[in-house]
């Protein structure tokens, strides 16, 4: 099997690392291309894969072809590789705002296509990837793609109409969470805690809280109420967050992200 990545940035790095760590494929089965030889050399040294700067050569003969470049680069990149992509190649796009219809339009012919949206926690094997399957992709191909994508986190199949919502709630959301962790740590530093310890405690609290939501199956509101003792410190903090409009701000941020994705 030949797995190819057009674009060797952070997301491609995370995906390749996850696939190799899970022993799904061997390094000699992976090839890729990047804009610069510096990046290609870095990936060759790090993973032992075949990497260069020729997109067309990398795409030729691929069984699964990941388009891991920025959305603005799609017309140029697909123009370079469209004739090198075989009819049995499964093309996997990880770009926001690029619909399957748009991608097929750029190729100029029907392709086996999966549209996916991973997020950066894939770098630590804890990604969240949503995936939409094109009509030409077989059950076997979809299953193999799911195995590849699940090597660095969870995978959920969704209709394409929900992909913009996915961008808002998982694709871009790590940035929101990082802001929250940073703000909590800043407050702890103001209260006298060393910066490193403050960041570690804030991050661990977010990690543990997320794990409780996933593993208990309880509604976040129920879990919140479990922490809020009558007349206690937590409910005092929650009151301030409500006064400052935390939930409304988060909802507005996600909405802005979704709208941006729709209009790309």
ABEGO torsion letter per residue (X at the ends): XBBBBBEABAAAAAAAAAAAAAGABBAAABBBBBABAAAAAAAAAAAGBBBBABAAAAABGBABBBBABBAAAAAAAAAAAAAABBAABBBBBABBGBBAAAAAAAAGBBBBBBBBBBBAAAAAGABBBBBBBBAABBAAAAAAAAAAAAAAEBBBBBBAAAAAAAAAAAAAAAAAAAAAAAAAAAAAAAAGBBAAAAAAAAAAAAAAAAAAAAAAGBBAAAAAAAABBBGBAAAAAAAAAAAAGAAAAAAAAAAAAAAAAAAX
